[in-house]
């Protein structure tokens, strides 16, 4: 499963980093780092992070990020 964050939309609320720290991490106060491939066993945490994002900047799915090469 893949995940993509629209970093132009992300406002650094860090809900994703709180809910799925294995995938999302804040770098400084406003920059988000993330792993585009969700590790096994962490799908539910990432799903919660997607729903919790107040600006809906996170997209999750098999096709997420497929065109970004």
mmJSON file of the N, C-alpha and C atoms, coordinates in Angstrom:
{"data_MODEL":{"atom_site":{
"group_PDB":["ATOM","ATOM","ATOM","ATOM","ATOM","ATOM","ATOM","ATOM","ATOM","ATOM","ATOM","ATOM","ATOM","ATOM","ATOM","ATOM","ATOM","ATOM","ATOM","ATOM","ATOM","ATOM","ATOM","ATOM","ATOM","ATOM","ATOM","ATOM","ATOM","ATOM","ATOM","ATOM","ATOM","ATOM","ATOM","ATOM","ATOM","ATOM","ATOM","ATOM","ATOM","ATOM","ATOM","ATOM","ATOM","ATOM","ATOM","ATOM","ATOM","ATOM","ATOM","ATOM","ATOM","ATOM","ATOM","ATOM","ATOM","ATOM","ATOM","ATOM","ATOM","ATOM","ATOM","ATOM","ATOM","ATOM","ATOM","ATOM","ATOM","ATOM","ATOM","ATOM","ATOM","ATOM","ATOM","ATOM","ATOM","ATOM","ATOM","ATOM","ATOM","ATOM","ATOM","ATOM","ATOM","ATOM","ATOM","ATOM","ATOM","ATOM","ATOM","ATOM","ATOM","ATOM","ATOM","ATOM","ATOM","ATOM","ATOM","ATOM","ATOM","ATOM","ATOM","ATOM","ATOM","ATOM","ATOM","ATOM","ATOM","ATOM","ATOM","ATOM","ATOM","ATOM","ATOM","ATOM","ATOM","ATOM","ATOM","ATOM","ATOM","ATOM","ATOM","ATOM","ATOM","ATOM","ATOM","ATOM","ATOM","ATOM","ATOM","ATOM","ATOM","ATOM","ATOM","ATOM","ATOM","ATOM","ATOM","ATOM","ATOM","ATOM","ATOM","ATOM","ATOM","ATOM","ATOM","ATOM","ATOM","ATOM","ATOM","ATOM","ATOM","ATOM","ATOM","ATOM","ATOM","ATOM","ATOM","ATOM","ATOM","ATOM","ATOM","ATOM","ATOM","ATOM","ATOM","ATOM","ATOM","ATOM","ATOM","ATOM","ATOM","ATOM","ATOM","ATOM","ATOM","ATOM","ATOM","ATOM","ATOM","ATOM","ATOM","ATOM","ATOM","ATOM","ATOM","ATOM","ATOM","ATOM","ATOM","ATOM","ATOM","ATOM","ATOM","ATOM","ATOM","ATOM","ATOM","ATOM","ATOM","ATOM","ATOM","ATOM","ATOM","ATOM","ATOM"],
"id":[1,2,3,4,5,6,7,8,9,10,11,12,13,14,15,16,17,18,19,20,21,22,23,24,25,26,27,28,29,30,31,32,33,34,35,36,37,38,39,40,41,42,43,44,45,46,47,48,49,50,51,52,53,54,55,56,57,58,59,60,61,62,63,64,65,66,67,68,69,70,71,72,73,74,75,76,77,78,79,80,81,82,83,84,85,86,87,88,89,90,91,92,93,94,95,96,97,98,99,100,101,102,103,104,105,106,107,108,109,110,111,112,113,114,115,116,117,118,119,120,121,122,123,124,125,126,127,128,129,130,131,132,133,134,135,136,137,138,139,140,141,142,143,144,145,146,147,148,149,150,151,152,153,154,155,156,157,158,159,160,161,162,163,164,165,166,167,168,169,170,171,172,173,174,175,176,177,178,179,180,181,182,183,184,185,186,187,188,189,190,191,192,193,194,195,196,197,198,199,200,201,202,203,204,205,206,207],
"type_symbol":["N","C","C","N","C","C","N","C","C","N","C","C","N","C","C","N","C","C","N","C","C","N","C","C","N","C","C","N","C","C","N","C","C","N","C","C","N","C","C","N","C","C","N","C","C","N","C","C","N","C","C","N","C","C","N","C","C","N","C","C","N","C","C","N","C","C","N","C","C","N","C","C","N","C","C","N","C","C","N","C","C","N","C","C","N","C","C","N","C","C","N","C","C","N","C","C","N","C","C","N","C","C","N","C","C","N","C","C","N","C","C","N","C","C","N","C","C","N","C","C","N","C","C","N","C","C","N","C","C","N","C","C","N","C","C","N","C","C","N","C","C","N","C","C","N","C","C","N","C","C","N","C","C","N","C","C","N","C","C","N","C","C","N","C","C","N","C","C","N","C","C","N","C","C","N","C","C","N","C","C","N","C","C","N","C","C","N","C","C","N","C","C","N","C","C","N","C","C","N","C","C","N","C","C","N","C","C"],
"label_atom_id":["N","CA","C","N","CA","C","N","CA","C","N","CA","C","N","CA","C","N","CA","C","N","CA","C","N","CA","C","N","CA","C","N","CA","C","N","CA","C","N","CA","C","N","CA","C","N","CA","C","N","CA","C","N","CA","C","N","CA","C","N","CA","C","N","CA","C","N","CA","C","N","CA","C","N","CA","C","N","CA","C","N","CA","C","N","CA","C","N","CA","C","N","CA","C","N","CA","C","N","CA","C","N","CA","C","N","CA","C","N","CA","C","N","CA","C","N","CA","C","N","CA","C","N","CA","C","N","CA","C","N","CA","C","N","CA","C","N","CA","C","N","CA","C","N","CA","C","N","CA","C","N","CA","C","N","CA","C","N","CA","C","N","CA","C","N","CA","C","N","CA","C","N","CA","C","N","CA","C","N","CA","C","N","CA","C","N","CA","C","N","CA","C","N","CA","C","N","CA","C","N","CA","C","N","CA","C","N","CA","C","N","CA","C","N","CA","C","N","CA","C","N","CA","C","N","CA","C","N","CA","C","N","CA","C","N","CA","C","N","CA","C"],
"label_alt_id":[null,null,null,null,null,null,null,null,null,null,null,null,null,null,null,null,null,null,null,null,null,null,null,null,null,null,null,null,null,null,null,null,null,null,null,null,null,null,null,null,null,null,null,null,null,null,null,null,null,null,null,null,null,null,null,null,null,null,null,null,null,null,null,null,null,null,null,null,null,null,null,null,null,null,null,null,null,null,null,null,null,null,null,null,null,null,null,null,null,null,null,null,null,null,null,null,null,null,null,null,null,null,null,null,null,null,null,null,null,null,null,null,null,null,null,null,null,null,null,null,null,null,null,null,null,null,null,null,null,null,null,null,null,null,null,null,null,null,null,null,null,null,null,null,null,null,null,null,null,null,null,null,null,null,null,null,null,null,null,null,null,null,null,null,null,null,null,null,null,null,null,null,null,null,null,null,null,null,null,null,null,null,null,null,null,null,null,null,null,null,null,null,null,null,null,null,null,null,null,null,null,null,null,null,null,null,null],
"label_comp_id":["UNK","UNK","UNK","UNK","UNK","UNK","UNK","UNK","UNK","UNK","UNK","UNK","UNK","UNK","UNK","UNK","UNK","UNK","UNK","UNK","UNK","UNK","UNK","UNK","UNK","UNK","UNK","UNK","UNK","UNK","UNK","UNK","UNK","UNK","UNK","UNK","UNK","UNK","UNK","UNK","UNK","UNK","UNK","UNK","UNK","UNK","UNK","UNK","UNK","UNK","UNK","UNK","UNK","UNK","UNK","UNK","UNK","UNK","UNK","UNK","UNK","UNK","UNK","UNK","UNK","UNK","UNK","UNK","UNK","UNK","UNK","UNK","UNK","UNK","UNK","UNK","UNK","UNK","UNK","UNK","UNK","UNK","UNK","UNK","UNK","UNK","UNK","UNK","UNK","UNK","UNK","UNK","UNK","UNK","UNK","UNK","UNK","UNK","UNK","UNK","UNK","UNK","UNK","UNK","UNK","UNK","UNK","UNK","UNK","UNK","UNK","UNK","UNK","UNK","UNK","UNK","UNK","UNK","UNK","UNK","UNK","UNK","UNK","UNK","UNK","UNK","UNK","UNK","UNK","UNK","UNK","UNK","UNK","UNK","UNK","UNK","UNK","UNK","UNK","UNK","UNK","UNK","UNK","UNK","UNK","UNK","UNK","UNK","UNK","UNK","UNK","UNK","UNK","UNK","UNK","UNK","UNK","UNK","UNK","UNK","UNK","UNK","UNK","UNK","UNK","UNK","UNK","UNK","UNK","UNK","UNK","UNK","UNK","UNK","UNK","UNK","UNK","UNK","UNK","UNK","UNK","UNK","UNK","UNK","UNK","UNK","UNK","UNK","UNK","UNK","UNK","UNK","UNK","UNK","UNK","UNK","UNK","UNK","UNK","UNK","UNK","UNK","UNK","UNK","UNK","UNK","UNK"],
"label_asym_id":["A","A","A","A","A","A","A","A","A","A","A","A","A","A","A","A","A","A","A","A","A","A","A","A","A","A","A","A","A","A","A","A","A","A","A","A","A","A","A","A","A","A","A","A","A","A","A","A","A","A","A","A","A","A","A","A","A","A","A","A","A","A","A","A","A","A","A","A","A","A","A","A","A","A","A","A","A","A","A","A","A","A","A","A","A","A","A","A","A","A","A","A","A","A","A","A","A","A","A","A","A","A","A","A","A","A","A","A","A","A","A","A","A","A","A","A","A","A","A","A","A","A","A","A","A","A","A","A","A","A","A","A","A","A","A","A","A","A","A","A","A","A","A","A","A","A","A","A","A","A","A","A","A","A","A","A","A","A","A","A","A","A","A","A","A","A","A","A","A","A","A","A","A","A","A","A","A","A","A","A","A","A","A","A","A","A","A","A","A","A","A","A","A","A","A","A","A","A","A","A","A","A","A","A","A","A","A"],
"label_entity_id":["1","1","1","1","1","1","1","1","1","1","1","1","1","1","1","1","1","1","1","1","1","1","1","1","1","1","1","1","1","1","1","1","1","1","1","1","1","1","1","1","1","1","1","1","1","1","1","1","1","1","1","1","1","1","1","1","1","1","1","1","1","1","1","1","1","1","1","1","1","1","1","1","1","1","1","1","1","1","1","1","1","1","1","1","1","1","1","1","1","1","1","1","1","1","1","1","1","1","1","1","1","1","1","1","1","1","1","1","1","1","1","1","1","1","1","1","1","1","1","1","1","1","1","1","1","1","1","1","1","1","1","1","1","1","1","1","1","1","1","1","1","1","1","1","1","1","1","1","1","1","1","1","1","1","1","1","1","1","1","1","1","1","1","1","1","1","1","1","1","1","1","1","1","1","1","1","1","1","1","1","1","1","1","1","1","1","1","1","1","1","1","1","1","1","1","1","1","1","1","1","1","1","1","1","1","1","1"],
"label_seq_id":[1,1,1,2,2,2,3,3,3,4,4,4,5,5,5,6,6,6,7,7,7,8,8,8,9,9,9,10,10,10,11,11,11,12,12,12,13,13,13,14,14,14,15,15,15,16,16,16,17,17,17,18,18,18,19,19,19,20,20,20,21,21,21,22,22,22,23,23,23,24,24,24,25,25,25,26,26,26,27,27,27,28,28,28,29,29,29,30,30,30,31,31,31,32,32,32,33,33,33,34,34,34,35,35,35,36,36,36,37,37,37,38,38,38,39,39,39,40,40,40,41,41,41,42,42,42,43,43,43,44,44,44,45,45,45,46,46,46,47,47,47,48,48,48,49,49,49,50,50,50,51,51,51,52,52,52,53,53,53,54,54,54,55,55,55,56,56,56,57,57,57,58,58,58,59,59,59,60,60,60,61,61,61,62,62,62,63,63,63,64,64,64,65,65,65,66,66,66,67,67,67,68,68,68,69,69,69],
"pdbx_PDB_ins_code":[null,null,null,null,null,null,null,null,null,null,null,null,null,null,null,null,null,null,null,null,null,null,null,null,null,null,null,null,null,null,null,null,null,null,null,null,null,null,null,null,null,null,null,null,null,null,null,null,null,null,null,null,null,null,null,null,null,null,null,null,null,null,null,null,null,null,null,null,null,null,null,null,null,null,null,null,null,null,null,null,null,null,null,null,null,null,null,null,null,null,null,null,null,null,null,null,null,null,null,null,null,null,null,null,null,null,null,null,null,null,null,null,null,null,null,null,null,null,null,null,null,null,null,null,null,null,null,null,null,null,null,null,null,null,null,null,null,null,null,null,null,null,null,null,null,null,null,null,null,null,null,null,null,null,null,null,null,null,null,null,null,null,null,null,null,null,null,null,null,null,null,null,null,null,null,null,null,null,null,null,null,null,null,null,null,null,null,null,null,null,null,null,null,null,null,null,null,null,null,null,null,null,null,null,null,null,null],
"Cartn_x":[0.847,0.0,0.893,0.501,1.282,0.56,1.312,0.765,1.5,0.744,1.317,0.754,1.624,1.199,1.403,0.361,0.467,1.146,2.439,3.209,2.887,2.244,1.78,0.527,-0.256,-1.485,-1.215,-0.247,0.074,0.408,-0.185,0.05,0.843,1.313,2.155,1.414,0.152,-0.602,-0.086,0.582,1.281,0.359,-0.906,-1.799,-1.321,-0.838,-0.35,0.868,1.779,2.985,2.638,1.596,1.15,0.503,-0.312,-1.071,-0.282,0.672,1.455,2.925,3.606,4.996,5.971,5.581,6.448,6.498,5.509,5.409,5.635,5.135,5.2,6.046,6.836,7.638,7.796,7.752,7.991,9.495,9.941,11.34,11.341,11.712,11.573,10.119,9.668,8.307,7.28,7.714,6.737,6.944,8.076,8.353,7.99,7.278,6.872,7.716,8.212,8.881,7.983,7.962,7.134,7.7,7.34,7.717,6.561,6.779,5.683,5.089,5.828,5.306,4.982,3.71,3.267,3.793,4.514,5.023,3.89,4.123,3.141,2.826,1.573,1.164,0.824,0.958,0.702,-0.419,-1.151,-2.214,-3.291,-3.711,-4.785,-4.35,-3.113,-2.615,-2.585,-2.165,-2.099,-3.507,-4.437,-5.827,-6.36,-6.066,-6.493,-5.839,-4.575,-3.87,-4.49,-4.862,-5.503,-6.794,-7.599,-8.882,-8.666,-7.633,-7.404,-6.795,-6.241,-5.593,-6.625,-6.447,-7.448,-7.528,-6.498,-6.53,-6.598,-6.793,-6.926,-5.782,-4.569,-3.378,-2.827,-3.397,-2.838,-3.759,-3.164,-3.888,-3.247,-4.087,-3.583,-4.241,-3.476,-4.017,-2.918,-3.259,-2.267,-1.732,-2.579,-2.183,-1.594,-1.639,-1.098,0.392,0.767,2.166,2.677,1.823,2.275,2.9,2.429,2.957,4.114,4.5,5.569,6.913,7.546,8.877,9.824],
"Cartn_y":[-1.172,0.0,1.234,2.224,3.452,4.62,5.629,6.857,8.035,9.096,10.319,11.49,12.429,13.643,14.821,15.619,16.863,17.871,18.044,18.898,20.375,20.73,22.11,22.361,21.338,21.443,21.256,20.416,20.113,21.402,21.551,22.732,22.418,21.192,20.827,20.622,20.212,19.942,18.704,17.815,16.644,15.566,15.578,14.502,13.163,13.158,11.918,11.381,12.267,11.843,11.283,11.798,11.295,9.914,9.741,8.497,7.379,7.717,6.697,7.123,7.141,7.623,6.755,5.521,4.665,5.12,5.93,6.357,7.861,8.647,10.11,10.662,11.686,12.335,13.81,14.618,16.043,16.292,17.125,17.539,19.031,19.37,20.753,20.996,22.225,22.552,22.451,22.531,22.595,21.602,20.951,20.049,18.613,17.966,16.578,15.652,14.599,13.517,12.296,11.479,10.275,9.197,7.948,6.797,6.519,6.515,6.329,4.924,3.933,2.566,2.242,1.938,1.656,0.285,0.206,-1.084,-2.027,-3.306,-4.299,-4.09,-4.237,-4.098,-2.679,-1.713,-0.319,0.313,-0.504,0.034,0.758,0.194,0.817,2.169,2.262,3.536,4.594,4.198,5.151,5.544,4.6,4.949,5.989,5.825,6.81,8.161,8.146,9.396,10.112,9.357,9.943,10.644,9.989,10.555,11.754,11.713,12.771,14.038,13.962,15.144,16.264,17.396,18.456,19.144,19.006,19.632,18.602,17.34,16.238,16.201,16.266,16.292,14.91,13.851,12.505,11.643,10.962,10.019,8.653,7.637,6.281,5.328,4.394,3.393,2.778,1.721,1.039,1.949,2.842,3.71,5.032,5.317,6.581,6.674,7.73,7.945,7.163,6.44,5.607,6.439,7.66,8.499,9.366,9.346,10.221,9.52,9.57,8.946,9.896],
"Cartn_z":[0.0,0.0,0.0,-0.773,-0.899,-0.254,0.09,0.643,0.024,-0.27,-0.824,-0.032,0.314,1.003,0.064,-0.105,-0.862,0.066,-0.108,0.794,0.625,-0.476,-0.634,0.195,0.392,1.175,2.674,3.012,4.413,5.164,6.342,7.179,8.446,8.579,9.709,11.019,10.957,12.185,12.917,12.218,12.77,13.325,12.966,13.403,12.855,11.622,11.013,11.766,12.15,12.872,14.247,14.852,16.149,16.012,14.963,14.792,14.119,13.266,12.547,12.478,13.62,13.638,12.856,12.517,11.715,10.254,9.85,8.456,8.311,9.253,9.18,10.323,10.034,11.067,10.724,11.737,11.539,11.559,10.646,10.568,10.868,12.067,12.503,12.894,12.81,13.232,12.12,10.868,9.785,8.659,8.559,7.44,7.792,6.892,7.098,6.238,6.849,6.127,6.234,5.168,5.22,4.313,4.617,3.804,2.855,1.552,0.599,0.573,1.068,1.123,2.581,2.839,4.209,4.634,5.753,6.223,6.636,6.46,6.899,8.38,8.713,10.097,10.525,9.611,9.968,9.143,8.418,7.567,8.362,9.473,10.251,10.819,11.291,11.808,10.71,9.507,8.394,7.961,7.949,7.628,8.604,9.872,10.88,10.633,10.241,9.95,8.75,7.725,6.54,6.944,7.742,8.173,9.095,9.919,10.907,10.323,9.127,8.542,8.346,9.033,8.954,7.588,6.764,5.439,4.314,4.677,3.714,2.709,3.226,2.381,2.065,2.67,2.527,1.666,0.687,-0.161,0.025,0.187,0.402,-0.574,-1.126,-2.032,-2.861,-3.582,-4.42,-5.519,-6.036,-7.138,-6.673,-5.38,-4.866,-5.183,-5.841,-6.165,-7.353,-8.053,-9.174,-10.292,-10.486,-11.564,-11.165,-9.909,-9.413,-9.497,-10.652,-10.805,-11.438],
"occupancy":[1.0,1.0,1.0,1.0,1.0,1.0,1.0,1.0,1.0,1.0,1.0,1.0,1.0,1.0,1.0,1.0,1.0,1.0,1.0,1.0,1.0,1.0,1.0,1.0,1.0,1.0,1.0,1.0,1.0,1.0,1.0,1.0,1.0,1.0,1.0,1.0,1.0,1.0,1.0,1.0,1.0,1.0,1.0,1.0,1.0,1.0,1.0,1.0,1.0,1.0,1.0,1.0,1.0,1.0,1.0,1.0,1.0,1.0,1.0,1.0,1.0,1.0,1.0,1.0,1.0,1.0,1.0,1.0,1.0,1.0,1.0,1.0,1.0,1.0,1.0,1.0,1.0,1.0,1.0,1.0,1.0,1.0,1.0,1.0,1.0,1.0,1.0,1.0,1.0,1.0,1.0,1.0,1.0,1.0,1.0,1.0,1.0,1.0,1.0,1.0,1.0,1.0,1.0,1.0,1.0,1.0,1.0,1.0,1.0,1.0,1.0,1.0,1.0,1.0,1.0,1.0,1.0,1.0,1.0,1.0,1.0,1.0,1.0,1.0,1.0,1.0,1.0,1.0,1.0,1.0,1.0,1.0,1.0,1.0,1.0,1.0,1.0,1.0,1.0,1.0,1.0,1.0,1.0,1.0,1.0,1.0,1.0,1.0,1.0,1.0,1.0,1.0,1.0,1.0,1.0,1.0,1.0,1.0,1.0,1.0,1.0,1.0,1.0,1.0,1.0,1.0,1.0,1.0,1.0,1.0,1.0,1.0,1.0,1.0,1.0,1.0,1.0,1.0,1.0,1.0,1.0,1.0,1.0,1.0,1.0,1.0,1.0,1.0,1.0,1.0,1.0,1.0,1.0,1.0,1.0,1.0,1.0,1.0,1.0,1.0,1.0,1.0,1.0,1.0,1.0,1.0,1.0],
"B_iso_or_equiv":[0.0,0.0,0.0,0.0,0.0,0.0,0.0,0.0,0.0,0.0,0.0,0.0,0.0,0.0,0.0,0.0,0.0,0.0,0.0,0.0,0.0,0.0,0.0,0.0,0.0,0.0,0.0,0.0,0.0,0.0,0.0,0.0,0.0,0.0,0.0,0.0,0.0,0.0,0.0,0.0,0.0,0.0,0.0,0.0,0.0,0.0,0.0,0.0,0.0,0.0,0.0,0.0,0.0,0.0,0.0,0.0,0.0,0.0,0.0,0.0,0.0,0.0,0.0,0.0,0.0,0.0,0.0,0.0,0.0,0.0,0.0,0.0,0.0,0.0,0.0,0.0,0.0,0.0,0.0,0.0,0.0,0.0,0.0,0.0,0.0,0.0,0.0,0.0,0.0,0.0,0.0,0.0,0.0,0.0,0.0,0.0,0.0,0.0,0.0,0.0,0.0,0.0,0.0,0.0,0.0,0.0,0.0,0.0,0.0,0.0,0.0,0.0,0.0,0.0,0.0,0.0,0.0,0.0,0.0,0.0,0.0,0.0,0.0,0.0,0.0,0.0,0.0,0.0,0.0,0.0,0.0,0.0,0.0,0.0,0.0,0.0,0.0,0.0,0.0,0.0,0.0,0.0,0.0,0.0,0.0,0.0,0.0,0.0,0.0,0.0,0.0,0.0,0.0,0.0,0.0,0.0,0.0,0.0,0.0,0.0,0.0,0.0,0.0,0.0,0.0,0.0,0.0,0.0,0.0,0.0,0.0,0.0,0.0,0.0,0.0,0.0,0.0,0.0,0.0,0.0,0.0,0.0,0.0,0.0,0.0,0.0,0.0,0.0,0.0,0.0,0.0,0.0,0.0,0.0,0.0,0.0,0.0,0.0,0.0,0.0,0.0,0.0,0.0,0.0,0.0,0.0,0.0],
"pdbx_formal_charge":[null,null,null,null,null,null,null,null,null,null,null,null,null,null,null,null,null,null,null,null,null,null,null,null,null,null,null,null,null,null,null,null,null,null,null,null,null,null,null,null,null,null,null,null,null,null,null,null,null,null,null,null,null,null,null,null,null,null,null,null,null,null,null,null,null,null,null,null,null,null,null,null,null,null,null,null,null,null,null,null,null,null,null,null,null,null,null,null,null,null,null,null,null,null,null,null,null,null,null,null,null,null,null,null,null,null,null,null,null,null,null,null,null,null,null,null,null,null,null,null,null,null,null,null,null,null,null,null,null,null,null,null,null,null,null,null,null,null,null,null,null,null,null,null,null,null,null,null,null,null,null,null,null,null,null,null,null,null,null,null,null,null,null,null,null,null,null,null,null,null,null,null,null,null,null,null,null,null,null,null,null,null,null,null,null,null,null,null,null,null,null,null,null,null,null,null,null,null,null,null,null,null,null,null,null,null,null],
"auth_seq_id":[1,1,1,2,2,2,3,3,3,4,4,4,5,5,5,6,6,6,7,7,7,8,8,8,9,9,9,10,10,10,11,11,11,12,12,12,13,13,13,14,14,14,15,15,15,16,16,16,17,17,17,18,18,18,19,19,19,20,20,20,21,21,21,22,22,22,23,23,23,24,24,24,25,25,25,26,26,26,27,27,27,28,28,28,29,29,29,30,30,30,31,31,31,32,32,32,33,33,33,34,34,34,35,35,35,36,36,36,37,37,37,38,38,38,39,39,39,40,40,40,41,41,41,42,42,42,43,43,43,44,44,44,45,45,45,46,46,46,47,47,47,48,48,48,49,49,49,50,50,50,51,51,51,52,52,52,53,53,53,54,54,54,55,55,55,56,56,56,57,57,57,58,58,58,59,59,59,60,60,60,61,61,61,62,62,62,63,63,63,64,64,64,65,65,65,66,66,66,67,67,67,68,68,68,69,69,69],
"auth_comp_id":["UNK","UNK","UNK","UNK","UNK","UNK","UNK","UNK","UNK","UNK","UNK","UNK","UNK","UNK","UNK","UNK","UNK","UNK","UNK","UNK","UNK","UNK","UNK","UNK","UNK","UNK","UNK","UNK","UNK","UNK","UNK","UNK","UNK","UNK","UNK","UNK","UNK","UNK","UNK","UNK","UNK","UNK","UNK","UNK","UNK","UNK","UNK","UNK","UNK","UNK","UNK","UNK","UNK","UNK","UNK","UNK","UNK","UNK","UNK","UNK","UNK","UNK","UNK","UNK","UNK","UNK","UNK","UNK","UNK","UNK","UNK","UNK","UNK","UNK","UNK","UNK","UNK","UNK","UNK","UNK","UNK","UNK","UNK","UNK","UNK","UNK","UNK","UNK","UNK","UNK","UNK","UNK","UNK","UNK","UNK","UNK","UNK","UNK","UNK","UNK","UNK","UNK","UNK","UNK","UNK","UNK","UNK","UNK","UNK","UNK","UNK","UNK","UNK","UNK","UNK","UNK","UNK","UNK","UNK","UNK","UNK","UNK","UNK","UNK","UNK","UNK","UNK","UNK","UNK","UNK","UNK","UNK","UNK","UNK","UNK","UNK","UNK","UNK","UNK","UNK","UNK","UNK","UNK","UNK","UNK","UNK","UNK","UNK","UNK","UNK","UNK","UNK","UNK","UNK","UNK","UNK","UNK","UNK","UNK","UNK","UNK","UNK","UNK","UNK","UNK","UNK","UNK","UNK","UNK","UNK","UNK","UNK","UNK","UNK","UNK","UNK","UNK","UNK","UNK","UNK","UNK","UNK","UNK","UNK","UNK","UNK","UNK","UNK","UNK","UNK","UNK","UNK","UNK","UNK","UNK","UNK","UNK","UNK","UNK","UNK","UNK","UNK","UNK","UNK","UNK","UNK","UNK"],
"auth_asym_id":["A","A","A","A","A","A","A","A","A","A","A","A","A","A","A","A","A","A","A","A","A","A","A","A","A","A","A","A","A","A","A","A","A","A","A","A","A","A","A","A","A","A","A","A","A","A","A","A","A","A","A","A","A","A","A","A","A","A","A","A","A","A","A","A","A","A","A","A","A","A","A","A","A","A","A","A","A","A","A","A","A","A","A","A","A","A","A","A","A","A","A","A","A","A","A","A","A","A","A","A","A","A","A","A","A","A","A","A","A","A","A","A","A","A","A","A","A","A","A","A","A","A","A","A","A","A","A","A","A","A","A","A","A","A","A","A","A","A","A","A","A","A","A","A","A","A","A","A","A","A","A","A","A","A","A","A","A","A","A","A","A","A","A","A","A","A","A","A","A","A","A","A","A","A","A","A","A","A","A","A","A","A","A","A","A","A","A","A","A","A","A","A","A","A","A","A","A","A","A","A","A","A","A","A","A","A","A"],
"auth_atom_id":["N","CA","C","N","CA","C","N","CA","C","N","CA","C","N","CA","C","N","CA","C","N","CA","C","N","CA","C","N","CA","C","N","CA","C","N","CA","C","N","CA","C","N","CA","C","N","CA","C","N","CA","C","N","CA","C","N","CA","C","N","CA","C","N","CA","C","N","CA","C","N","CA","C","N","CA","C","N","CA","C","N","CA","C","N","CA","C","N","CA","C","N","CA","C","N","CA","C","N","CA","C","N","CA","C","N","CA","C","N","CA","C","N","CA","C","N","CA","C","N","CA","C","N","CA","C","N","CA","C","N","CA","C","N","CA","C","N","CA","C","N","CA","C","N","CA","C","N","CA","C","N","CA","C","N","CA","C","N","CA","C","N","CA","C","N","CA","C","N","CA","C","N","CA","C","N","CA","C","N","CA","C","N","CA","C","N","CA","C","N","CA","C","N","CA","C","N","CA","C","N","CA","C","N","CA","C","N","CA","C","N","CA","C","N","CA","C","N","CA","C","N","CA","C","N","CA","C","N","CA","C","N","CA","C","N","CA","C","N","CA","C"],
"pdbx_PDB_model_num":[1,1,1,1,1,1,1,1,1,1,1,1,1,1,1,1,1,1,1,1,1,1,1,1,1,1,1,1,1,1,1,1,1,1,1,1,1,1,1,1,1,1,1,1,1,1,1,1,1,1,1,1,1,1,1,1,1,1,1,1,1,1,1,1,1,1,1,1,1,1,1,1,1,1,1,1,1,1,1,1,1,1,1,1,1,1,1,1,1,1,1,1,1,1,1,1,1,1,1,1,1,1,1,1,1,1,1,1,1,1,1,1,1,1,1,1,1,1,1,1,1,1,1,1,1,1,1,1,1,1,1,1,1,1,1,1,1,1,1,1,1,1,1,1,1,1,1,1,1,1,1,1,1,1,1,1,1,1,1,1,1,1,1,1,1,1,1,1,1,1,1,1,1,1,1,1,1,1,1,1,1,1,1,1,1,1,1,1,1,1,1,1,1,1,1,1,1,1,1,1,1,1,1,1,1,1,1]
}}}
